[in-house]
Amino acid sequence: MEKKPHFARREFLPREVTSISLALLLVAVLLLNALLYLYLSKFDSASERAETDPGLCPFGHFKLGAVKNCSPWLSCEAISREVRKLKCVGEGAVKKVFLSEWKENKVVLSQLINSELKEDFLHGLKMLKALQSKHVVRLLGYCEQQFTILTEYHPLGSLRGLNETLRIPKYKGMNTWRHRLMLAIDYVSVIRYLHSSPLGTLVMCDSNDLDKVLSQYLLTSDFHILVNDLDALPLVNRSAGRLVKCGHRELQGEFVAPEQRWPYGEDVPFEDELMPPYDEKTDIWKIPDVSNFLLGHVEGSDIVRLHLFDIHAACKKEDPAERPSAREVSDTYRKVLALLIQETAMAGSREML
């Protein structure tokens, strides 16, 4: 009788190893998808949670620091009695800003400095009160009679200092494509919120150049973005035929949207009365430029830009009607983040195998 070859069993070892590897890879993929699902579910629920009230306090109240209970907005009397100015940290055309202290908490006190612009100041206060949400700096109190506003303090300051902040040893670990893309998602989420706010469609008019845009937003210590300056937020009402114009002066440069520029050529002197109004799609035009700054130049950021190329090209359409909505841009950003996280994890799983 012919004997069976002794090496017959060894023929299947490579296949067994391959099967085990494939099984492990499949488990890794399934686990990754589950984690991505949980991550995106958390992202979406966080977006829907407390859209109209930061800290889960009722309207007219706030929570600060580790305090568990909500306090009512501070009144004129309380601000005068309990808030102590420490130093001036900023000054603009409308107001002067002071780092201050309230019950051992650092806070920000803003005061009107130009009485001719008191309507702008009061408009900013009105917007701040009405738009309190996780996208907007927290209001702690105000005094209309003294043209004073009290808000939460964020030590990292405005977005203008982002790159400097990321060079600080404490924050160097945040200088990655993922954290930078999440900041861009935060920025677009603010625009999305303003375009679908409780008051209607609001346009971010203080945005004539990149530096001005960055100055309107704060960077929190846990690396999120809040809009801080709401003095120039006109309302678009299409059903009533109401569009907007950002100021009464001629706007120039590639940063502003085409419809914001004087359309009648250099031979015709600018006249505000002849300047056509526009809508919120001016904010969409500026998204790629702001995101380009936020993404920076770190490992992987060019890959992110490649994935965002199509949506950014759509944002730069000459015809405002052809540009996507802030919601569409936001959804695309989130999908790109999820895709890149998945690709990164898959690459890591293959290396493990």
GIMORA-V287339 format. One line per field, one symbol per residue. phi: phi as a letter, one per 30 degrees, with the letter a starting at -180 (. if undefined). psi: psi as a letter, one per 40 degrees, with the letter a starting at -180 (. if undefined). A space follows every 10 residues. Layout:
phi=???
psi=???
This chain:
phi=.dddedcddd dceedddddd dddddddddd dddddddddd dddddddddh dcadihcdei babbiddddd cdeddedddd dcccdcadca abdcbccbdb bbhicdbccc bdcbddcddd dddddedddd ceadcbeddc labddchbbc bdcbddiddd cedddddded cddddbeddd dddddedddd dddddbdecj dccdddadad ddedddbccd dcibcbdccc dbbdccbddc iccbbdiccd cbjddddedd cecciddcdd bedcdddbbd ddddedeedd dedddibcej ddddeddced dddddcddde dddddddddd ddedddeddd dddddddddd ddd
psi=hhiiheeddd dedddddddd dddddddddd dddddddddd ddddddddhf dehiefiihe iiihbehdii iihhiddddd dehhhdihei haddiihhha hhfehhihhh hhehdefddd dddddddddd ehaeeiihhd iihddefhhh iihhdeaied eddddeehdd edeegidddd dddddddddd ddddefidea hihgdgfeid ddddeeiihi dfgihihdhf dggihhgdde fhaihgaeih hiiediidee iheeidehih hddehiiaae eddddedddd dddddagihe dddddddedd dddddehdhd deiiiddddd dddddddddd dddddddddd dd.
